[in-house]
Amino acid sequence: MNDFHLAQVNVGRILAPLDSPQLADFVAQLPGINTLADRAPGFVWRLVDGEGADSTSLRPENDDDLLLINCSVWESVEALREYTYRSDHLKVLARRREWFERLADFHLALWWVPAGHRPTVSEAMERIALIREGGEGPEAFTLRAPHPPPSGAPTA
């Protein structure tokens, strides 16, 4: 077992409320895309709300009802890359502009966590803030420029 796993967070501002006709197709695809992730090689965990199916009721910024968060943990960069770009997830990703605003700032961050750790919403948003403030580095990066896991024993 690896000492570290890869955490990922992405946020997006939807163009309309989740119960609107504009978001109906996106919402309809969530169960299937989440099942695809859950069964993907290298998948470890994903953030879910109180309903337990997805994270669509969580609001990472209390004053923004349209900002959604997705956070998950993977065994490796390669596992996340395979799911993101080489599975049916890509079909949904390709349609994101139908449902989400184009954000001017970083909306995604990756970082290494000790195996078994499950990031919180606030921890994930701290990684978004890190990458927005300082750019990519070992503490927050993207698939474009991944950093290797830390060496040595994991720390909490």
N, C-alpha and C positions, 0 to 999 in steps of 0.2 A: 504494500500500500504506500502511496506517496505521502510524504509528510505534509505537503501543501496541496490545496485545491485552488482553482481559479474562480473567483467571484466576479460576477458581472452585474452591472446595473444600467438600465437605460430608462430615460423619462421622455414623455411625449405629451404635448398639449393637443387634445382632440379638438376637432373643428366644431363639434356640436355635442350635446349631452349623449351619454351612452344609450339612452332609450329613444333617441331620435331616429327617424328613417335614414338619415345620412350615415349613421353608424351601424345600422342593422346588419349589414353583411360582415363587417368587422367582428361584431359581437357574436354572430352565428358561427364564425370560424374559430373562436377562442377555445372551445372544448377540444376540437380536433388538433389544433396546433399545440395545446398544452399536453395532450396525450402523446403526440409525436415527440415532444421534448422529454417527457417522463420516460419514454421507452428508448431514447437515443443512447447509443454507446457513449459512455463517459459522463452521462448526466448524474448528478448527485442530489440536488435539491432545488426547489423554487419557492419563492415567497407567495403565500396565499393569504387572503383576508379571512374574516370570521366565517364566511360561507364555505371556505375550503376548496373552491374550484379554481380561483384565479385571484389576482390582486387588484381588480378593477374598482373596488370600493375604498381602497387605501388612497389617501391624499398626502403626498410627501411634503407639500406646502399647503398649510391649512387655509390660506386665503385664495387658493386657486382650485376651483372645483373641476377644472378641465385638465389638470395635470395628472397623468397616470404614471405609475412606476412598475417596472418589471425587474426583478432581481433573481438571480439563480447562481448555483455553484456547479462547477464542472471539474472533471478530473484533470483536464489539461486545456491548453490553448487550442490544440488540434481538435479535441472533441467539440469544443464550442464552435470552432470554425466550420467543422463538418456539418453540424446541425444548422448553423446560420445560413451557410451558402451552398450546401450540397444536399439539402433535403427539401421537402415541400414547404418548409418555412420560407424559403426564398420567394415563393409565389405570393405569400402574404406580405413579405417585406417589400416586394416590388410595387405593391399597391398602397404603401403607407401614406403617400401624398393625398390620397382620397379621403383619409381619415384624420391625419395629423398635420399640424402646422410645421413649417420648416423652421427649426430653431436656429438662431444665429450663433449660439454658443454650444460648447460641448454638451451632449445629451447622453453620453455613454462613458462608462469608466470600467476598467478591469483592474483587479488587484488580487494578490495571493493571500489566502487565509489558511490557518492551520486546518488540517483535515478534521472534519467534525464540527467546525465552526459554522454558524448560520448567521449571516449579516442581518442587522436590523435596518429598518427604513432610515433611521437617522445616520447610521454608519454608512449606508450606501450613498445618501445625499452628501455626506462629508467627502466621499471620494469624487463625486461630481464637482463639488466646490474646489477640491484640490486640483483637479485637471483644468478647471476653468481659470483658476488663479495662477497656476504655475506651469501649465502645459503638461505634456506627457513626461512621466518619470517612473521610477520603480514603485512608487506608492499609488499611482493611478495612470493607466495607459490604455491603449486601444489595440484592436487586432492588427492595425496597420504597423504598429511598432511595439510588439509585445516584449516584456521583460521576463527574464527567467525567474523561477521561484527562488526564494531566499535559500541560502545554504545554512546548514546547521539545524539545530533542534527548533521546532516550532515554538512560538511564544503566543500567549493569549492577547 
